[in-house]
């Protein structure tokens, strides 16, 4: 068997990072963990802030690639978003450039296009080249990250797959989530495809499972070799019975970003 590939996983103490810590090794990765907080049960993890370029360089040194999940994952005042998600992502790319790492998988978000109307039943799915329409400062930071990835490909030859992640939880928790759910197992499959596909340049993909109620087009993700195996539909009857169907007249229902447009959840730190 080939030796595991060394991979820096940033945001390793977060919700998605915690899921990937348990799932990615089976895909052939030797994980190096980094977070601003101590990572539970991982004494060798690097505890460092994204503002610390020297620490980022040391963390990325000798790895094959970076899976960049770190940063603020909800809405916050612009000053906090600027430091963590905008300046922090820039520092991550600078560290990769300076250490010769040529592949990044960037955790973008559906909130980069969150003010996009959801497609009506039977209408074409949202294409990956739909214009940026962020719904929050958080979504705006993901637009920046995608554009930064393009710049570092064009200028420095660092390849990136920007994954506009939907909602990655063990199971969907809302009717809206039925259309954008990404199962943890499918997330690991998608990240693996993004890390191993050849000649990606800068590729943007949507990140979700093969949901019956899917809102967006997974063509570019499938082109990487991603084959989703899960579907949110088994959860639909229970969630609809509890919450009701989506109401097109409700601003929190008729845009891709959902309640981020009407009552965005605020980062607690």
Buried (B, 14 or more C-beta within 10 A) or exposed (E): EEEBBBBBBBBBBBEBBBBBBEBBBEBBBEBBBBBBEEBEEBEEBBBBBBEBBEBBBBBBBEBBBBBBBBBBBBBBEBEBBBBBBBBBBBBBBBBBBEBEBBBBBBBBBBBBBBBBEBBEEEEEBBEBEBEBBBBBBBBBBBBBBBBBBBBBBEEEEBBBBBBBBBBBBEBBBBBBBBBBBBBBBBBBBBBBBBBBBEEBEBBBBBBBBBBEBBBBBBEBBBEBBBEBEBBBBEBBEEBEEEEEEBEEEEEBBBBBBBBBBEEBEEBEE
